[in-house]
């Protein structure tokens, strides 16, 4: 992307160029104005395919990377989805357009509050927002058909694997934080089965009881 990227159409072109072919997903990117989900001082960069800072040492996930992770969930439209790491809600909004409903959890209350406001302003309703330790999932709303984790850890935390229904899919960056393999898994009757590496990417560390200690 160039500095001139200024519209959702520009972002769709970048996501498509990154190899995303799911037309439902591309339509969701087009219908979700990223400028409504980034800090005010970053809006001129909203439609560039780059991560943007959001505070607390966090950044938004690069849109094409979010799209790769979502595509790895193979959503059909009727799934109950868990998202670990709400950020400011852009990926949450994409998930909500592609699934039946989304439970999302964010460790920083101010980010979660801003994400709720962003989602409300865009009329995204099928989202339940929580504040807390995402490494433990949200067990009272389990089981989930799909789980996406937007932070890195060397393994899938046991509570997340347990909260995924048999046949469900999970996508997580696997590594120590900094240079990861983004891996898709499927839950089988005997546990998680690694499917494939979607891409390599940089992610912040997954903090929490079942992640890295803060």
C-alpha positions as CSV (number, residue, x, y, z in Angstrom):
1,X,0.0,0.0,0.0
2,X,1.0,3.6,-0.5
3,X,0.5,6.7,1.5
4,X,-2.3,7.6,-0.9
5,X,-4.5,4.7,0.2
6,X,-7.6,6.4,1.5
7,X,-10.6,4.1,1.2
8,X,-12.0,0.7,2.0
9,X,-11.5,-0.2,-1.7
10,X,-7.8,0.4,-1.3
11,X,-7.7,-2.0,1.6
12,X,-9.7,-4.6,-0.2
13,X,-7.1,-4.5,-3.1
14,X,-4.3,-5.0,-0.6
15,X,-6.0,-7.9,1.1
16,X,-6.8,-9.5,-2.2
17,X,-3.1,-9.0,-3.3
18,X,-2.0,-10.8,-0.1
19,X,-3.8,-13.9,-1.4
20,X,-7.2,-13.7,0.2
21,X,-9.9,-15.2,-2.1
22,X,-12.9,-15.6,0.2
23,X,-15.4,-13.2,-1.4
24,X,-17.5,-13.0,1.8
25,X,-14.4,-11.9,3.7
26,X,-13.5,-9.3,1.1
27,X,-17.0,-7.9,1.2
28,X,-16.7,-7.7,5.0
29,X,-13.5,-5.7,4.6
30,X,-15.2,-3.4,2.1
31,X,-18.2,-2.9,4.4
32,X,-16.2,-2.2,7.5
33,X,-14.6,1.3,7.6
34,X,-11.2,0.8,9.3
35,X,-11.0,4.5,10.0
36,X,-13.7,4.0,12.5
37,X,-11.6,1.5,14.4
38,X,-8.2,3.3,14.8
39,X,-7.1,6.2,17.0
40,X,-8.0,9.7,15.7
41,X,-4.4,10.5,15.0
42,X,-3.9,7.4,12.9
43,X,-7.0,7.8,10.6
44,X,-5.0,9.1,7.7
45,X,-3.2,5.7,7.7
46,X,-6.4,3.7,8.2
47,X,-6.6,2.2,4.7
48,X,-2.9,1.3,4.4
49,X,-2.2,-2.4,5.0
50,X,-0.1,-1.8,8.1
51,X,-0.4,-2.3,11.9
52,X,-1.2,0.9,13.8
53,X,-0.4,1.8,17.5
54,X,-3.3,1.8,19.9
55,X,-1.6,2.3,23.3
56,X,-0.2,0.0,26.0
57,X,2.5,-1.1,23.6
58,X,-0.2,-2.7,21.4
59,X,-0.8,-2.4,17.7
60,X,-3.7,-3.3,15.5
61,X,-3.2,-6.5,13.5
62,X,-2.3,-5.7,9.9
63,X,-5.6,-6.1,7.9
64,X,-4.3,-8.6,5.5
65,X,-3.0,-10.7,8.4
66,X,-6.3,-10.5,10.2
67,X,-7.9,-11.6,6.9
68,X,-5.6,-14.6,6.7
69,X,-6.4,-15.6,10.3
70,X,-10.1,-15.3,9.7
71,X,-9.9,-17.2,6.4
72,X,-8.2,-20.0,8.4
73,X,-11.3,-20.3,10.5
74,X,-13.3,-21.3,7.5
75,X,-16.5,-19.5,8.7
76,X,-19.7,-20.4,7.0
77,X,-22.0,-17.9,8.7
78,X,-23.6,-19.7,11.7
79,X,-20.6,-20.0,14.0
80,X,-20.2,-19.0,17.7
81,X,-16.8,-17.4,17.7
82,X,-14.3,-16.5,20.5
83,X,-11.8,-13.7,19.8
84,X,-8.8,-13.3,22.2
85,X,-7.7,-9.7,22.0
86,X,-10.3,-7.1,21.0
87,X,-8.0,-4.2,20.3
88,X,-10.2,-1.4,19.0
89,X,-12.7,-3.8,17.3
90,X,-11.9,-3.9,13.6
91,X,-11.2,-7.6,13.5
92,X,-14.2,-8.1,15.8
93,X,-16.4,-6.3,13.3
94,X,-15.2,-8.5,10.5
95,X,-15.9,-11.7,12.5
96,X,-19.4,-10.4,13.4
97,X,-20.2,-10.0,9.6
98,X,-19.0,-13.5,8.9
99,X,-20.4,-15.5,11.9
100,X,-23.6,-15.7,13.9
101,X,-22.1,-14.1,17.0
102,X,-18.7,-13.2,18.6
103,X,-17.5,-13.2,22.2
104,X,-14.4,-11.0,22.5
105,X,-12.1,-10.5,25.4
106,X,-9.6,-7.7,26.0
107,X,-7.2,-7.3,28.9
108,X,-7.1,-3.5,28.8
109,X,-10.4,-1.9,30.0
110,X,-9.9,1.4,28.1
111,X,-9.3,-0.5,24.8
112,X,-12.4,-2.6,25.4
113,X,-14.5,0.5,26.2
114,X,-13.3,2.2,23.0
115,X,-13.9,-1.0,21.0
116,X,-17.5,-1.2,22.3
117,X,-18.1,2.4,21.3
118,X,-16.6,1.8,17.8
119,X,-18.8,-1.3,17.3
120,X,-21.9,0.5,18.5
121,X,-21.4,3.4,16.2
122,X,-21.1,1.0,13.2
123,X,-24.2,-0.9,14.2
124,X,-22.3,-4.1,14.9
125,X,-24.7,-5.9,17.4
126,X,-23.8,-9.6,17.5
127,X,-20.9,-9.1,19.8
128,X,-20.4,-9.7,23.6
129,X,-17.5,-7.8,25.0
130,X,-15.5,-8.9,28.1
131,X,-12.6,-7.5,30.0
132,X,-10.1,-10.0,31.5
133,X,-7.5,-12.6,31.0
134,X,-8.0,-13.9,27.5
135,X,-5.5,-16.7,28.0
136,X,-8.2,-18.6,29.9
137,X,-10.9,-17.9,27.3
138,X,-14.5,-17.3,28.3
139,X,-15.7,-20.6,29.7
140,X,-19.2,-19.6,30.6
141,X,-20.0,-19.0,26.9
142,X,-18.3,-22.2,25.6
143,X,-18.2,-24.3,23.5
144,X,-17.1,-22.3,20.5
145,X,-17.1,-23.2,16.8
146,X,-14.0,-21.1,16.2
147,X,-11.4,-19.3,18.2
148,X,-8.9,-16.7,17.0
149,X,-6.0,-15.6,19.2
150,X,-4.4,-12.2,18.4
151,X,-1.3,-12.7,20.6
152,X,1.6,-15.2,20.6
153,X,2.5,-18.1,22.9
154,X,4.5,-21.2,22.2
155,X,1.5,-23.5,22.7
156,X,-2.3,-23.2,22.5
157,X,-3.4,-22.6,26.1
158,X,-5.2,-25.7,27.5
159,X,-8.5,-23.7,28.4
160,X,-8.8,-22.5,24.8
161,X,-8.4,-26.0,23.4
162,X,-11.0,-27.3,25.9
163,X,-13.5,-24.5,25.0
164,X,-13.4,-25.4,21.3
165,X,-16.0,-27.9,20.2
166,X,-15.1,-31.0,18.3
167,X,-14.8,-30.1,14.7
168,X,-14.1,-26.5,15.5
169,X,-11.1,-24.5,14.3
170,X,-8.6,-22.3,16.1
171,X,-6.0,-20.0,14.7
172,X,-3.1,-18.7,16.9
173,X,0.4,-17.3,16.4
174,X,2.8,-19.9,17.8
175,X,6.1,-18.6,19.2
176,X,7.6,-16.5,22.0
177,X,6.4,-13.1,20.7
178,X,8.3,-11.3,17.9
179,X,8.4,-13.8,15.1
180,X,5.7,-16.4,14.9
181,X,4.1,-19.1,12.8
182,X,0.4,-18.4,12.5
183,X,-1.1,-21.9,12.7
184,X,-4.6,-23.3,12.1
185,X,-5.8,-26.2,14.2
186,X,-8.9,-28.4,14.3
187,X,-10.4,-29.9,17.4
188,X,-10.7,-33.7,17.2
189,X,-12.2,-36.1,19.8
190,X,-8.7,-36.6,21.2
191,X,-7.5,-33.0,21.2
192,X,-6.1,-30.3,18.8
193,X,-4.8,-31.4,15.5
194,X,-2.4,-29.0,13.7
195,X,-3.6,-28.3,10.2
196,X,-1.1,-25.9,8.5
197,X,1.0,-22.7,8.9
198,X,-1.0,-19.8,7.4
199,X,1.9,-17.3,7.4
200,X,4.8,-15.9,9.4
201,X,4.2,-12.7,11.4
202,X,5.2,-10.6,14.4
203,X,2.8,-10.5,17.4
204,X,2.8,-9.2,20.9
205,X,3.0,-11.9,23.7
206,X,-0.2,-13.5,25.1
207,X,-0.3,-12.3,28.7
208,X,-2.1,-14.1,31.5
209,X,-2.5,-17.1,33.7
210,X,-2.1,-19.5,30.8
211,X,0.3,-17.2,28.8
212,X,3.3,-15.2,29.7
213,X,3.4,-13.6,33.2
214,X,3.1,-9.8,32.9
